[in-house]
């Protein structure tokens, strides 16, 4: 009974991971296209460091500050959610293995 419940939980978490991935890709790609169209450039280190983003990129592209912040927020949130789901799937898998 518990094993079957855990299997359904893992399947549900996996489906949630796929859904969240698709959902955020759609949201992120819209903002990303606007940034690319306007030639806004920054690297991964700016996405994960708010201070660095605010000091280096926002002053360079003040007209696109809202899109930059929205893109960075969506990327960070999607990484956090994916990480949580992966940990939960791994824990459930370890429990099933026992």
Secondary structure, DSSP 8 states (H G I E B T S, - for coil): -HHHHHHHHHHHHHHHHHHHHHHHHHHHHHHHHHHHHTT----HHHHS-HHHIIIIITTTTGGGHHHHHHHHHHHHHHHHHHHHHHHHHHHHHHHHH-
